[in-house]
Amino acid sequence: MRKHFYFSGRVQGVGFRYKAQYFAKRMGLTGWVKNLWDGRVEMEVQGDEAMIGRLVSWLKDDTYIIIQDMEEEIIPEVQERSFGVMGF
């Protein structure tokens, strides 16, 4: 399964992207995460549905990250090997 997310709230400047990458790699998920110019974070993640849910839960439970809104959509899977941080 592959999901596309937009997160808003206190999601930039709090280590969101690197924490997402760390957890995703530990759980065998692939995809990418990046900051957007409007203050949101965009992420695509692929793998087991339960593991994707755990990744999002860990991000929500983080002390410094405050997710106020989350848009989520299932999208077609792609071929990739890792999870990376993109953007500025």
C-alpha positions in Angstrom: 0.0 0.0 0.0 1.1 3.6 -0.7 -0.2 6.7 1.0 0.2 10.4 0.3 0.0 12.8 3.2 0.0 16.5 3.9 0.6 17.5 7.5 0.1 20.9 9.0 0.7 22.4 12.4 4.1 22.6 14.1 5.7 20.3 11.6 8.7 22.3 10.3 11.8 23.0 12.4 11.0 20.2 14.8 12.9 17.2 13.1 9.7 15.9 11.5 11.4 14.8 8.2 14.4 13.1 9.9 12.2 11.3 12.5 9.9 10.1 9.7 12.9 8.8 7.8 14.4 7.1 10.9 11.1 5.3 11.8 10.3 4.4 8.1 13.7 2.8 7.6 13.5 0.9 10.8 10.0 -0.5 9.7 11.1 -1.3 6.2 8.9 1.4 4.6 9.9 3.3 1.4 9.0 6.7 0.2 9.9 10.3 0.8 9.2 13.4 2.9 9.7 17.1 2.3 8.9 20.5 3.6 6.6 22.7 1.6 6.9 26.5 1.3 3.5 27.0 2.9 4.6 25.5 6.2 3.2 22.0 5.7 5.1 18.7 5.3 4.3 16.4 2.4 5.0 12.6 2.6 4.5 9.5 0.5 5.1 6.2 2.2 4.8 2.7 1.0 4.6 -0.7 2.8 2.4 -2.6 5.2 -0.7 -0.6 6.2 -0.2 -1.3 9.9 3.4 -0.1 9.7 2.3 3.1 8.0 -0.2 3.6 10.8 2.5 3.1 13.4 4.8 5.6 11.6 2.0 8.3 11.7 1.3 7.4 15.4 4.9 7.9 16.4 5.0 11.2 14.6 1.8 12.3 16.4 3.1 11.2 19.7 6.4 13.2 19.4 7.0 15.9 22.0 7.9 18.6 19.5 5.7 17.8 16.6 2.1 19.1 16.7 0.0 17.8 13.8 -3.1 20.0 13.7 -4.4 18.7 10.4 -3.6 15.7 8.2 -4.8 14.9 4.7 -4.3 11.3 3.6 -4.9 9.5 0.3 -4.2 6.0 -1.0 -2.2 6.2 -4.2 -0.7 3.7 -6.6 2.4 1.9 -5.5 5.8 2.6 -7.2 9.1 0.8 -7.4 11.6 2.2 -4.9 14.2 0.9 -2.4 14.4 3.4 0.4 12.9 6.3 2.3 14.4 9.7 1.7 14.3 13.3 2.8 13.7 15.8 0.0 13.2 19.5 -0.4 14.7 22.5 1.3 
